[in-house]
């Protein structure tokens, strides 16, 4: 269930044609950290997950569904 959120993040980002570098910049994190979140290597804190969701026009709850 919750393991799928990295795939959702990646799919939403790609559908909006946003690069990983741009997302990282907007979130004020390194590109490496953002890439690791998308690959499920790192789990973002709740506040960062909310920022990611906001950048993608959704909610953290929807990412975790």
Secondary structure, 3 states (H helix, E strand, C coil): CHHHHHHHHHHHHHHCCCCHHHHHHHHCCCHHHHHHHHCCCCCCCHHHHHHHHHHCCCCHHHHHC
